[in-house]
């Protein structure tokens, strides 16, 4: 087979080469100072230090050349596809087998199609190709960009919200502008990155809030060896003000949306085709943590290594780590910040003190009095409880419901460590309660409701 006859394969090789070279360059730059500035003396130092310095410079040059070669491969793939498209014979829609169900079946189906059939689908049904879990990610990106360009042509007011999507190295893995809209945006290629993290946002999100969702997802990316995905692939509840009574919401429409979102997220994750050498973390924030719990329960997300619940209100079926019934290899992490009333943290509530939460603080207290769920950050829930306090070089404390992903916070530093496969830098102590001054009243009421 001539490599140039398969532009998709050529593009994938370019992506893999760039990801590998980038990772090696990051490693080299991180260790350069320790080699060049090594504090030692004697004849060996005088002889070897200059040689090592030259070797490091040469290695950096080689890696830069590999990056340039990877970019040329990707450019050649685009040129090859453009040159071949005009020569492809016309295909009738009747000649193309119907799209099957399930990512594995879709992947097999796509492999059986001829180049002519694939190009026909890209031209005539890009919305179907772009959102079909199981089709190669680079193909989905191309298809979704066709749909996005056409949609933005009639919705110019939305163009600024998709500015980050237009940047190099960003993949648009899903896009559907109908209704409130859905999208999945990846910073880095999930199929070539050492680590992959998917961010599942909470309530009140749609295409108009996509920049905020993207910002939180990008914050979770510790380095270029990680692909960070902003997954807005489900119908989120419309407004935070509808959700202060989680007891009621999760018994009706809220539970339905979480279950439906969980089904969508399982299909999406399977379509990423995560390999055994990769590390896959899922970070669910607020209501997104409920979606993540439903998706992962019973080991139904076998690709996932780390399930991280941030600012979680909990969900009725899950009162402990055991009730989630995760796979043996999967780890559970939880996190709640001071003043995050959605996550049941009331101890520091003083009007005018907890940033961004004063208006909902009384509702949060009422929520705790009526809920029959256990918060994932409760001492008896299980998993590793990560702190949001300052530690190490992270000098800022995350407070309230929306600061977990702020740069420089202890919460984000802990999240980066988990994404990189490391233990959290600062944990909440065993038996430590996050309820503060309300511990006695709320704890007694809730434990009775839970049968404790």
PyMOL commands that set and color helices and strands:
alter all, ss='L'
color gray80, all
select helices_A, chain A and resi 3-5+7-36+43-85+93-95+103-112+115-124+126-130+137-153+156-162+164-166+207-219+240-242+246-249+253-271+287-299+321-324+358-370+410-419+436-449
alter helices_A, ss='H'
color red, helices_A
select strands_A, chain A and resi 170-176+182-187+195-200+226-232+279-285+306-310+331-335+384-386
alter strands_A, ss='S'
color yellow, strands_A
deselect
rebuild
show_as cartoon
